[in-house]
Amino acid sequence: MAAKIDFKNTLEGYRAKHGEFRVLDIPEMQYLMVDGLGDPNSSPAFAEALEALYPVAYKLKFASKLELDRDYVVPPLEGLWWAGDMDSFTVSRDKSRWDWTMMLMVPEWIERDIFEAALGKVGSKNPPVRPGDVRLGSLAEGRCVQILHVGSFDDEGPVLERMHHEFIPRHGLRLEGKHHEIYLSDFRRTAPEKQRTILRQPVVAA
């Protein structure tokens, strides 16, 4: 049996340092995705999205191991966040105005037929509230700037302010695409001051 792959150790996009902005190129990647709107702390849709994503992700992992002899660790939860006024991320932090897509990365060898079979199995017994909202999609971000944030989500504002208004323009770049977060810690079980989150922003030449 092939060794289990942990993508946190093999993919460059899961690496970041605290206090250090980094420019890197992210290849197109495949994800399970669920879309929503509103404050993740109070929106039932946010909890329902997570409840739908994980069962599908684990069905895919087990299918890959049993049918393809390719085992892997389910990657960390990720999220795309955006709003009509991007200052709501760095200034007002008005989460009620945020749109989001919650995601779990899926290896490139997982094809649509395997996904559809897994989705059918999740929906057949004790289905989550939103299994039909889970989709298999791709994301091509290209050049990005990212940094590791340690601490509460509510303390991200100053880091993003420096990223958006200092580091990115100083390097001849401008924002393009959606704010991306990768949750290296399980925020449901980790104290806010110990949470580790990669903050990523796609960019293009200014």
ZIGI-V115696 format. One record per backbone hydrogen bond with DSSP energy under -0.5 kcal/mol. NH is the residue of the N-H (numbers start at 1). CO is the residue of the C=O. Records with the same first field share a line. If there is no record, write none. Layout:
BEGIN
NH->CO + CO
END
This chain:
BEGIN
2->69
5->71
7->5
9->6
10->6
11->7
14->11
15->12
17->20
19->148
20->17
22->146
24->144
26->24 + 142
27->25
29->139
30->106
31->137
32->104
33->135
34->102
36->100
38->98
42->39
43->39
44->42
46->43
47->43
48->44
49->45
50->46
51->47
52->48
53->49
54->50
55->51
56->52
57->53
58->54
59->55
60->56
61->57
62->58
63->59
64->60
65->61
66->62
67->63
68->63 + 64
69->65
70->64
73->5
78->103
79->181
80->101
81->179
82->99
86->84
88->85
89->86
90->86
91->87
92->87
93->87
95->93
97->94
98->95
99->82
100->36
101->80
102->34
103->78
104->32
105->76
106->30
110->107
111->109
114->111
115->111
116->112
117->113
118->114
119->115
120->116
121->117
122->118
123->119
124->120 + 121
125->121 + 122
131->128
133->130
134->131
135->33
137->31 + 135
139->29
141->139
142->26
144->24
145->201
146->22
147->199
148->17
149->147 + 197
151->149 + 195
155->152
156->153
159->156
160->156
161->157
162->158
163->159
164->160
165->161
166->162
167->162
168->163
170->166
171->167 + 168
172->169
173->168
174->204
176->202
179->81
180->200
181->79
182->198
183->77
184->182 + 196
185->196
187->185
189->186
190->186
194->191
195->191 + 192
197->149 + 195
198->182
199->147 + 197
200->180 + 198
201->145
202->178
203->143
204->174
206->172
END
